Amino acid sequence: MYKKTILLTSDRRLEQSIKLLLRMKKKEVENKFSLLSDIKTIERDLQRFQNTVHLRGEFGSFIKRSGLPFMIIMDYIIDFSLPKQIDPDFRKLFRTFLIAFTILANGKGYDTAKANIVLIIDRKLESNVARFERDPTVFLENLKTQDERVNAIIGSFSREKDRVQSFFNIRHIFYPHDGNYKKEIDSLDRIVDEADSALIKKEREAGLGEVTEMITDDLEPATVICRATQDRIIVNGKPREVSDEEREEFHEKNINLLGAITSKTVKDVCDRILDTFTAMDKINPFKKDEKVFINIPDSSILDGSFASSMGSFLNGELRAYTGISINIGKENCSKVRQSPGFIAIRDHLIKNL
């Protein structure tokens, strides 16, 4: 959750300047989904199919794989050369993302989520954009689709003004037509910092921020244990003989995560899981569709990053293994359900729901 930024602008110099800023701030820019990374690709798709079905599909896949974007930075007005009835005001891309976010805002697991959108605009549009920056319901109230169920969701959501303002954070920067790119990048720099602070506050309000601060500084990454066979066990990717106690405690071909899985340790834990799969290939390989259980007891320590990070890992590096499920302790499961990234891992959980 909030790991990647979607950047869509036709101004190549501005694009490179934004990417440089985000790189300095250790923010990853999406580049795997072509419809979420290139304006020209979107234009060709829209002109061919006259709808956003493929764009919405890629955005859904992005959400499943990475969670909500940290930010979408995009051109506000884009002429895709579409018929007037399809795109009368050249804001089709912006409307598409607003509708997608509105549907997500009403989905389970996004109660405390945040949609950060930065619009790149001409100065003459500042007063227009400023209105729905202050109150996004101004724009939502005029959104209509051909699906009445979606219209009902938009209508209901737009009537909850406080909730809409809490969910959407819409800001803007200007096209630097005067050549002063630094000024706009400095503005974006401040917006990014403010968005980071707001997300930390959201996490704390969800009851997980304090836990994160307490546990992430000095705890070691969780030990990853898998009993490969009757006589062999793999610990952090290294096989050895199994003891009688371990044979009794760990079921064969189950993966056990014992210890801290936090924002500071999750990468090491995921690496250990991958090492376990590699070691198992030589001893007792997992089949791609085999039921594989990852056990996480309540004695293991999780923070607010767990759901989005682990969900991204399972839907990314381990996506070929379709039978993976997570068996998580009741208390930890309660924490995970409150985290903003719960949707990313929900389908993998097998109990305590």
ZARODREN-557357 format. One line per field, with one value per residue (C-alpha): residue number from 1; residue in one letter; y, z, x. Coordinates in steps of 0.2 Angstrom, whole numbers, plus 5000, padded with zeros to 4 digits. Each point is the difference from the previous one (the first is absolute). Layout:
<nodes>
pos: NUM|...
code: A|...
Y: Y|...
Z: Z|...
X: X|...
</nodes>
This chain:
<nodes>
pos: 1|2|3|4|5|6|7|8|9|10|11|12|13|14|15|16|17|18|19|20|21|22|23|24|25|26|27|28|29|30|31|32|33|34|35|36|37|38|39|40|41|42|43|44|45|46|47|48|49|50|51|52|53|54|55|56|57|58|59|60|61|62|63|64|65|66|67|68|69|70|71|72|73|74|75|76|77|78|79|80|81|82|83|84|85|86|87|88|89|90|91|92|93|94|95|96|97|98|99|100|101|102|103|104|105|106|107|108|109|110|111|112|113|114|115|116|117|118|119|120|121|122|123|124|125|126|127|128|129|130|131|132|133|134|135|136|137|138|139|140|141|142|143|144|145|146|147|148|149|150|151|152|153|154|155|156|157|158|159|160|161|162|163|164|165|166|167|168|169|170|171|172|173|174|175|176|177|178|179|180|181|182|183|184|185|186|187|188|189|190|191|192|193|194|195|196|197|198|199|200|201|202|203|204|205|206|207|208|209|210|211|212|213|214|215|216|217|218|219|220|221|222|223|224|225|226|227|228|229|230|231|232|233|234|235|236|237|238|239|240|241|242|243|244|245|246|247|248|249|250|251|252|253|254|255|256|257|258|259|260|261|262|263|264|265|266|267|268|269|270|271|272|273|274|275|276|277|278|279|280|281|282|283|284|285|286|287|288|289|290|291|292|293|294|295|296|297|298|299|300|301|302|303|304|305|306|307|308|309|310|311|312|313|314|315|316|317|318|319|320|321|322|323|324|325|326|327|328|329|330|331|332|333|334|335|336|337|338|339|340|341|342|343|344|345|346|347|348|349|350|351|352|353
code: M|Y|K|K|T|I|L|L|T|S|D|R|R|L|E|Q|S|I|K|L|L|L|R|M|K|K|K|E|V|E|N|K|F|S|L|L|S|D|I|K|T|I|E|R|D|L|Q|R|F|Q|N|T|V|H|L|R|G|E|F|G|S|F|I|K|R|S|G|L|P|F|M|I|I|M|D|Y|I|I|D|F|S|L|P|K|Q|I|D|P|D|F|R|K|L|F|R|T|F|L|I|A|F|T|I|L|A|N|G|K|G|Y|D|T|A|K|A|N|I|V|L|I|I|D|R|K|L|E|S|N|V|A|R|F|E|R|D|P|T|V|F|L|E|N|L|K|T|Q|D|E|R|V|N|A|I|I|G|S|F|S|R|E|K|D|R|V|Q|S|F|F|N|I|R|H|I|F|Y|P|H|D|G|N|Y|K|K|E|I|D|S|L|D|R|I|V|D|E|A|D|S|A|L|I|K|K|E|R|E|A|G|L|G|E|V|T|E|M|I|T|D|D|L|E|P|A|T|V|I|C|R|A|T|Q|D|R|I|I|V|N|G|K|P|R|E|V|S|D|E|E|R|E|E|F|H|E|K|N|I|N|L|L|G|A|I|T|S|K|T|V|K|D|V|C|D|R|I|L|D|T|F|T|A|M|D|K|I|N|P|F|K|K|D|E|K|V|F|I|N|I|P|D|S|S|I|L|D|G|S|F|A|S|S|M|G|S|F|L|N|G|E|L|R|A|Y|T|G|I|S|I|N|I|G|K|E|N|C|S|K|V|R|Q|S|P|G|F|I|A|I|R|D|H|L|I|K|N|L
Y: 5000|5018|4992|5007|5016|5001|5014|5005|5016|5004|5013|4989|5013|5002|4981|4997|5014|4991|4983|5008|5007|4984|4990|5012|4997|4981|4999|4987|5005|4988|4993|4982|5005|5009|5008|5007|5007|5007|5013|4995|4982|5006|5010|4986|4988|5013|5004|4982|4994|5017|4995|4998|4981|4996|5015|4995|4982|5004|5012|4985|4989|5013|5002|4981|4999|5016|5007|5018|5011|5012|5014|5003|5014|5004|5013|5007|5004|4988|5000|4982|5005|4990|5004|5014|4988|4990|5013|5017|5009|4991|4994|4982|4993|5010|4995|4981|5001|5009|4987|4986|5007|5004|4981|4995|5012|4991|4983|4989|5004|5018|5009|5010|5000|5016|5005|5013|5008|5014|5008|5009|5015|5017|5015|5006|4984|5004|5006|4986|4987|5008|4998|4981|5000|5008|4989|4985|4997|5015|4989|4983|5007|5002|4983|4988|4983|4988|4989|5004|4990|5010|5017|4994|4998|5017|5008|4993|5003|5018|5004|4995|5016|4997|4982|5006|5014|4987|4988|5012|5011|5010|5012|5009|5006|5011|4996|5010|5009|5014|4986|5001|4982|5001|5011|4986|4986|5009|5001|4982|4996|5008|4991|4983|5004|5005|4984|4990|5008|4998|4981|4998|5008|4989|4985|5006|5003|4982|4995|4993|5015|4999|4982|5003|5013|4988|4985|5004|5007|4985|4984|4986|4994|4985|4983|4991|4981|4986|4982|4993|4981|4988|5003|5017|5017|5017|5015|5017|4991|4988|4981|4989|4985|5002|4997|4989|5016|5009|4985|5000|5019|5004|4992|4994|5013|5014|5016|5008|5019|5002|5017|5018|5004|5019|5014|4998|4981|4995|5000|4988|4989|4999|4996|4986|4993|5001|4991|4987|4997|4998|4988|4990|4998|4989|4990|4999|5013|5010|4997|5016|4996|4991|5006|5008|5008|5014|5000|5016|4997|5014|4999|5008|5019|5009|5019|5010|4996|4982|4998|5010|4994|4982|5001|5008|4987|4985|5009|5004|4989|4984|5003|4984|4990|5002|4989|5010|5005|5009|4992|5015|5001|5007|5016|5003|4998|5013|5012|4996|5003|5018|5004|5010|4987|4986|4998|4995|4984|4996|4987|4990|4999|4983|5003|5012|5011
Z: 5000|4995|4993|4982|4992|4983|4989|4984|4991|4982|5006|4999|5008|5015|5000|5002|5013|5010|4999|5006|5015|5004|4999|5012|5012|4997|4992|4986|4984|4991|4984|4998|4994|4984|5002|5017|4994|4982|4994|4982|5004|5008|4985|4988|5011|5002|4982|4995|5013|5004|5019|5015|5003|4998|5010|5014|4999|5001|5015|5009|4996|5007|5016|5003|4997|5009|5010|4998|4992|5011|4987|4983|4991|4984|4986|5004|4983|4986|4982|4995|4984|5005|4995|5010|5008|5007|5006|4999|5012|4997|5018|4997|5008|5016|5000|4998|5015|5011|4996|5004|5016|5005|4998|5009|5014|5003|5000|5015|5007|4994|5014|5005|4982|4992|4981|4996|4983|4993|4985|4987|4994|4990|5012|4992|5008|5017|5007|4993|5007|5017|5002|5001|5008|5015|4997|4989|5001|4988|4986|5006|5000|4981|4996|4990|4993|4989|5015|5012|5015|4998|4999|5016|5009|4994|5005|5018|5002|4994|5013|5014|4999|5015|4994|4982|5006|5011|4986|4986|5000|4984|4997|4984|4993|4984|4983|5000|4984|5006|5001|5019|5003|5017|5007|4996|5006|5017|5001|4997|5012|5014|4994|5001|5018|5005|4993|5009|5016|4997|4997|5016|5009|4992|5005|5018|5000|4995|5016|4992|4999|5018|4998|4985|5009|5015|4991|4984|5006|5009|4996|4988|4985|5003|4998|4986|5003|4988|5004|4983|5003|5015|5003|4993|5005|4992|5011|4991|4984|5007|5001|5014|5010|5010|5019|5008|5007|4984|4991|5013|4999|4982|4986|4984|4986|5011|5001|5018|5003|5018|5006|4993|4983|4999|4988|5005|4999|4987|4986|5009|5004|4982|4994|5013|4993|4982|5007|5007|4984|4991|5013|4999|4981|5004|5013|4999|4987|5003|4985|4992|5005|5017|5016|5009|5017|5008|5018|5011|5018|5012|5008|4983|4999|4986|4997|4988|4985|5001|4989|4986|5000|5001|4988|4987|5003|4998|4984|4993|5003|5005|4988|4991|5016|5000|5015|5013|5015|5016|5017|5012|5019|5006|5008|4986|4988|5009|4998|4981|4997|5007|4988|4985|4989|5005|4983|4993|5011|5004|4986|5008|5017|5005|5018|5013|4988
X: 5000|5006|5016|4999|4996|4991|5006|4991|5006|5004|5013|5016|5011|4988|4998|5019|5001|4986|5008|5016|4991|4991|5016|5008|4986|5001|4983|4998|4991|4989|5007|4994|4982|5001|4982|5006|5017|4998|4987|5003|4996|4984|4995|5002|4990|4986|4999|4999|4987|4992|4999|5011|4997|5018|5007|4988|5005|5019|4996|4991|5015|5011|4990|5000|5019|5006|4985|4995|5012|5010|4995|4993|5008|4992|4995|4983|4994|5005|4993|4999|4991|4985|4982|4992|4987|5014|5011|4992|5012|5016|5000|4996|5016|4997|4981|5006|5011|4988|4987|5012|5005|4982|4996|5015|4996|4984|5008|5005|5017|5001|4992|5016|5008|5005|5000|5014|4997|5011|4994|5011|4990|5001|5000|4983|4992|5006|4984|4990|5011|5001|4982|5000|5017|4991|4984|5002|4981|4998|5007|4993|4982|5002|5007|4989|5003|4990|4999|4986|5008|5016|4989|4992|5017|5006|4984|5000|5019|4999|4986|5013|5010|5012|5004|5003|5012|5009|5002|5005|5015|5000|5014|5008|5016|5001|5007|5017|4997|5012|5013|5001|4999|5009|4986|4987|5011|5002|4981|4999|5013|4990|4984|5009|5006|4983|4992|5013|4996|4981|5003|5009|4986|4988|5009|5001|4981|4998|5009|5015|5012|5006|5003|5011|5010|5003|5005|5009|5017|5008|4991|5008|4991|4988|5008|4993|4998|4994|5001|5004|4998|4999|5019|5005|4995|5004|5004|5002|5004|5012|4996|5006|4994|4984|4999|4987|4992|5000|4992|4986|4998|5000|4989|5009|5000|4993|5009|5001|5005|5006|5005|4998|4993|5000|5004|5018|5001|4987|5013|5012|4985|4994|5018|5000|4984|5007|5016|4988|4992|5017|5006|4983|5003|5015|4991|4981|4994|4984|4988|4993|4982|5005|4992|5013|4997|5010|4997|5002|4996|4995|5017|5007|5000|4992|4997|4989|5011|4997|4984|5006|5018|4996|4985|5011|5013|4988|4992|5017|5015|4989|4985|5004|4996|4981|4997|5008|4990|5004|4995|5002|4997|4983|5008|5012|4985|4990|5015|5002|4981|5002|5014|4998|5007|4989|4992|5017|5001|4982|4998|5015|4994|4992|4992|4996|4990
</nodes>
